[in-house]
């Protein structure tokens, strides 16, 4: 049986044309911008969507995505209230599972972070705010830090901590938030504190930080509940803030949008603000920002947005999927054919195509045209349409990963397959179905 499985796996993997391999080692991909450099992917999907390579229904409940690095898929989930970081082989089998502690048990219980894999170590943040580091090879624990106990961090009122840590050289950046601290930098090998930035007396906002290089300086950019924040990557100095209040002005607001940084500018969007979205211009020295433009129609909510060829793509509230000019902020077009009637959702870019996952369980491959977006195939995630289809998609080495709560799907998106394997599906035991 083992020999049969290995031979089948070899035939399956060799059936594709060779395309440039690309890992997806953290939240929103290699550069945290939702953009993959892969080519040779399908430009149109079959009637029922791309073939399912495997399904694993044992990853635990959660809303985070996957990290893929060095032939291993990492995902965080919760089983019976315990947070579990699971490492899977590329054919969906569990290599190891590390129990990292209690997971969020309040509103929408389960894991909410995407693991970060870097240089033989994997990092995960629990809903209660514990940052754990384990060895990638076998899941052995290395260190832990508690953002509440160690830094007086303040989670979002209803949803806990929802962050994927950022690696900056030998440092791990995370966001306890609160009266005495906003972000901290930890030694990525030992967990020791390197710096802590000043507090703004604001709660954690479910936002993952990004790194911005501007001139000769490097910055950390993230959000807390009322402000976008710019910090020195060197020492955590608070350089600037920009207020972006929710309509209700309450402290239970979340700002889940991962900032998009390009050309000396920072872009964020939030569905509950009057601004909708705003693009900030950094000063030459990076110590201040001014608003370059705002676009009230572009309100992406939890789905985020991507920047592709000078244009932003994401959800314009309930209008549909919008294309916004990066330079001017003008809405160039809105396409209501993407994801059907309930058009909200998340997207990433790979090989010039948008991969759009809707909150209704529908998934579309979308062709980008100058004046519109055109669906090029779709499938429905096998789960109730009114369920929480919140996990963002990820793509690595020609495989699309789609998570729904405790189930992870891997779908083949490579451009060419042999006819004999076009409809083959395998479960985590490698048995053909």
N, C-alpha and C positions, 0 to 999 in steps of 0.2 A: 504493500500500500504506500509506504514512504517513497519507494522508488518511482511509483506511478505519479505521485504528487509532484516530486521534483522534476520529472521529465515534462509533465504537463505545464509546470511553472516556467520551465526553460522555453518550451515552445511558445507559450503565451507571451513572454517578454521579447522573444526574438521575432515575433510577428509584426513588429512595428518598424517603420522607417526610423533611422537614427536622427534624433533631434537634440539640440543643445540641452543638457541636463541643467536643472535649476532647482535648488532647494527653496523652501519657504520656512525659514528657521524661527520666525517670530510673528507676532500680530501684524497683519497687513503686508507680509512679505519681506523680502530682503532689505528694502529701504523704508519700510513702514508707510508706503504710499499707495498700497493696493495694486501695484503694477508689477507684472511678471515680464521677464526678458525672454521667455520661451518662444520658440517659433515651431512651425511644422504641426500646428494644431488644427483640428477640424474647423472649417469655415462655415459649415452647416451641419446641423445634427440630424440623425435619422428621425423617423416619425415619433418614436417613443423616447427620444433623447439618447445620449451616449450610453454605451454598454456598461452595466454595473460589473466591476471587477470583483469586488467583495463587499460584504456587509458585516459589521461587528456591532452587536446589540448589547455589549457588556461593558461599555466605557463609562457608565455612570451618568446620572442626570447633570446637565449643564448647558450653558449658552455660549461658551467660548469656542473658538475655532481650533485648528491644529497647527502644530509646528512640525516641519519636516526637515531633517538634517542628517546627512551621512547614512542614508538608508534606513532611517527610523522615523516613525510617526509618533508624536507625543500629543496627548490630550488629557485634560483634567475633567473629572466628573465626581459625582457624589453617590454613594450607595449607603443607605441606612444612616444618612447624616455624616458619614466619613468622607473626607476629600481624598481622592485617589488620582495620582499621576500615573498614567499607563503609557508604556512604550510598546509600539506595535511594529512588526516587520512590514515590509512593503506588500505582503500578501494578506495583511490583516490579522495576523496571529499575535497574541500577547507575548512580549519578551520578558517583561517584568512589570510589577505594579508597586508603587510606593504610596503608603498611607501617610498623608502629610498633616492630618488633624481634622478638626471639626470644620464642616462647611456651612455656608449660609442656610439658616433654617427659617428665615422670615419670609417676606413677600417674594414669590418666585424662587423657591429653594433650589439649591444646586450650585455647582461651580460656575464662575463667571469670567475667568481669565483664560487667555491663550498662553501656553507655556512659551518660554524663551530658551532656545538651545544655542549654546555658544562654547566652542573650544572644549568639548568634553564635559560640560556641565549643563544642567537644565534647571530653570528657575520657574517657580509657580507662586501665585498669590492667592490665598484663600479669601472667601467672603468676609470672615472676621478680621482679616488684615495681617495674617502671618505670611511672611516671605520665606520660602523654603528653597534650598539649593541641594541638588542631588547629582550624583555621578551618572553620566549618560550611559555608561556601559552596563551597569547592573542596578541602578536606582538606589545605590547606597547613599544615606544622608551625609551631607557635608556641614551645613549650618542652617540656622533659623533665626529670624528676627521678627518680633511682634511690633507692628506699627502703632498699635494702641498702647501697649505696656511700655515700650521703649521710647516712644516719641510723642505720646499723648495725642495720637492721631484720632481724627473724628470721621467715621464712615458716613456715607450718605444715610439719611434717616431711615429710609425704607429698604434699601437694596444692598447695604454693606459696601465692601471694597470691590471694585471691578476694574482691574488694571493689569496690564501685561508689562513687566519691567523692561526698561531700556538698558542695553549694554553700551557703555562708553569707555572703550579701552579696558582698564582694569577695574572699572566701577560699574555697579548696578544702581540705576536711578529708579526710585519709587516715590510715591506721593502719599504720605500719612495725612497731610493737611491738618489744620487746626489753628489754635491761637499762637503756638510757639514755633511752628514749623510748617513749611509747604512741601518741599521735596527734600530727600536725603540721598546722598551718594554713599554706597557701601562697597567695601572691598569685595570684588566678586568671588574671590577664593576663600575668604575668611568670614565675611559678613561684618567686619569691623567698620565703624562709622568713619568716613573720610571728611564729609562736610554735611552741614544741614543749613537749608535756606531759611530766611525769616518767615514767620507765620503771618497770615492775613486774617486770622480768626474766621476762616471759611472751611466748610466741610469738603471732604473728598467728593469728586464729581464723576467718577466712573470713566475718566479719561486717561489714556495711555500717553506718556510723554514722547516727544520726538527730538531729534538732534538737528540743529540748524547751524550751518557754517555761513558766515557773512563777513566779508573782508578777511581779516586775519584772525577773527575771533570765532568761538564756538559757543552755542547757546542751547539751553534746554527750554523747550516750549511745551506748555500743557495748560489745562484748565482746572480751576476749582469752581465752586457753585456760582460765583458771580463774576469772575474775572478770567480773562486769558492772561497767562503769566509768562514772562521771559526771564530766565536766570543765566548767570554765567556758568558754563560747564566746568570751568576751572575750580571755582570755590563756592558756588551756590549763591553768589550775590544776587539780590533781587534788582533787576535792571529796569523793568517796566511792567505795568499792568494795564489792561484795557477792560472796562466794565461792559458786560454783556448780560444784562438782567433777563430773567424769565418774565413773562407777562404777569405771573402771580407774585413775583418778588419773594417767594418763600425760600427758606433754607433747605427745603427738601428737593430743590431743583437738581437735575443732573445734566452734565455737558459731556456726553459720550463721544462727541465728534473728535477724531484724531486730527490735530492741525495739519494742514498741507503747507509746506514751506518750499518756496522756489523764487529765484531772482530777487532775493532781498525782501520778500513779502511773506506774510503769514495769513492763511485763510482758515476761517472756521464757520460753521453753520450750526444752528440750533432751532428746532421746530417751535420752541415756546417763547421766542424773543420777537420783539417788534422789528429788530434789525433783520431777522431771518438769517442772513449771512453777511460777513464782513471780511474784507481783505485789508490787512494792515501793512503799511510801508515802514520798514526799519530805517532809522537814521544811519548815517555813514558809520558812526561808532557803535551802533546797535544798542544804545542806551535809552532809546525812546522809540515810540511808534506813533503814527498818525493813520487815520482811516483813509485808504485810497478810494474805496467805494463800498457801498452796502447794497444788498439785493433782497428785499423783503419777500419776494416770491420763492426764493431758493431756500426751502426749509427741509433739510434732509432727515432730521430726527436721528434715530439710532442707526440708520443705514449708511451713514457716511457718504463720501463722494470721492471721485478720482480725477486727477488732472492728466489729460492726454492730448498731446499736440496743441497746446495753448488753449484748451477748452476744458471746462469743468463739467462733469456728468454726475447727476444725482437726482433726487426727487424734489420736485417743486410742490411741496405740500400734497394736496390731493389732485393737483392738475395733471400730473404725469411725470415722466422722466424728462428732465430739462438739460439743455446744453447752454452753458453760460460762458461768455467770452472772458478769459482770464485777465485781459488788459483793462477792459471797460466795465465789466460786471453786467453787461446787457444780456438779457435772455435771447438767445439766437433762435431756438425752437423748442417746442414741447411735444413729446411723442406720447400719445395716450394708448398706443397699441402694445406697449411693453408690460408684461405681467397681468394683462387682462384688466378687469374692473378695479380690483384693489391694487393700485400701482406702487404702493410704498414698499421699500425694501433696501437691500444692500447690493453693492456691485464691486467687482474688481476688473482689471484689464489684463488680457494676455493675447499675444499675437494679433494685435489690432482689433480685437473683439471685446465687447462688454459681456461679462458673466453676471447676470442679474438674478438675485434671489428675492422673491416676494414674501411679504408677511402672510400671504394666503397659501403658501406651500408650493407655488409655481416657480419654476426656474427657467429663464430664457437666455439663450445665446443671442446676442444683438450685434448687428452689423452697424458700424458707425459711418454715416454718410454726411456730407457737408450740411444738408438742410433737414435731416431727420435721422431717427433711429429705426432700424428695421429688424424685427425678430427673425432669427435664422434657425429656429428650432426651439422646442421646449419640452419639459417633462414636469411631472408633479411629484414632489417628495411624498413617499408613502406614509403619510400621517394625516390626521384630521386637519382640514384647511383652517379651522379657527384656533388651532393650537399655536404655541409660541415659536414661530419660525424666525428666530432672532439671530442664530449663529451665522457669522459672515462666512462666505465660501473661501476656500484656499486652493491653489493649484501648484503642483510640484511634479516635475519630471513627467509631464504629460497626463497626470492624474488629477481630477477634480475631486476635492473632499467636501462633502456636505454633511453637516452634523444636525441631527434633530434630537434634542434632549439626550437620551441615553444610547442613541444609535448613530453610528458613523458609516456613511456610504463612500465608496471610492469608485469613481467612474472614469473610464478611459476616454480621453479627449484627443489622442494622437490622430494624425490625419489619415494614416493608412494602416489597415489591418488585413490580414489574410481572410479570404471568404469563410474558411472553416472555423474561424474564431469570432465571427461578427456578432453572434448572439450568445456567446458563452458567458455564463455567470457562475461565480464560485462563492461559497461561503467561507468562513474563517478556517474550516478544516480542509479546504482545498477540494471539496467534493463537487463535481459538476451537477448543476441543477437544470 
